[in-house]
Amino acid sequence: MDNSPHILIVDDDEYTRDSIDFILQSARFLVSSARNLGEALKKIQLAESQGCPVQLVIIDLQMPVSGGLALLEELQHFRSYYALIAISAYGDTELRTGLRERGCAGYLDKPFDDQQLIQAVTRGLKKKNHSSHVHLV
């Protein structure tokens, strides 16, 4: 099995999902994607059952039906398993503060460039690995 970190992209916009997928695969990450909360939870369970668990989730906060905040709420109980990065075109300081308080490892304003994305993912994975080690001590 590949040792590349497994990243899940959750965004209702196909173009955004495909763009992020391409950037991350080019950087040698294993990538899955989902359009909504239901798909995301299924992909996380499937990855776990296949022995390739998701390590970081990139969540678009503005999605119809069950948005990124709903997924964030679902996953906050498992912060030691997943790092969370929120993305949005409508961010502000209050939102960023609230996301940090909910355990988000990072936040990116849309549009962002390839380097910003890779840096945020790398930082998120380091935070995840650091917090995982802290829980084991």
MOQUINOR-V496577 format. One record per pair of residues at least 12 apart in sequence whose C-alpha atoms are under 7 Angstrom apart, sorted by the first residue. I is the first residue (numbers start at 1). GAP is how many residues later the second one is. D is the distance in whole Angstrom. If there is no record, write none. Layout:
I,GAP,D
I,GAP,D
This chain:
4,24,7
4,25,5
4,26,6
5,24,6
5,25,6
5,50,6
6,23,6
6,24,5
6,25,6
6,47,7
6,48,5
6,49,5
6,50,7
7,22,7
7,23,6
7,24,5
7,25,6
7,47,6
7,48,6
7,49,5
7,50,6
8,23,6
8,24,5
8,25,5
8,46,6
8,48,6
8,49,5
8,50,6
9,23,6
9,24,5
9,25,6
9,48,6
9,49,5
9,50,6
10,23,6
10,24,5
10,25,6
10,26,6
10,30,7
10,48,6
10,49,5
10,50,6
11,23,7
11,24,5
11,25,7
11,48,6
11,49,5
11,52,7
12,23,4
12,24,6
12,51,6
17,16,7
23,91,6
36,30,7
37,29,6
37,34,6
54,28,7
55,26,6
55,27,5
55,28,6
56,26,5
56,27,4
56,28,6
56,69,7
57,25,7
57,26,6
57,27,5
57,28,6
58,26,6
58,27,5
58,28,6
59,26,6
59,27,5
59,28,6
60,26,6
60,27,5
60,28,6
61,25,6
61,26,6
61,27,6
62,26,7
76,26,7
76,27,7
79,24,7
80,48,7
80,51,6
80,52,6
82,46,7
83,22,6
83,41,6
83,42,6
83,45,5
84,20,5
84,21,5
84,22,7
85,19,6
85,20,6
85,21,5
85,22,5
86,20,6
86,21,5
86,22,6
87,20,6
87,21,5
87,22,6
87,23,7
88,20,7
88,21,5
88,22,6
89,20,6
89,21,5
89,22,7
91,18,6
105,19,5
105,22,7
106,14,6
106,18,6
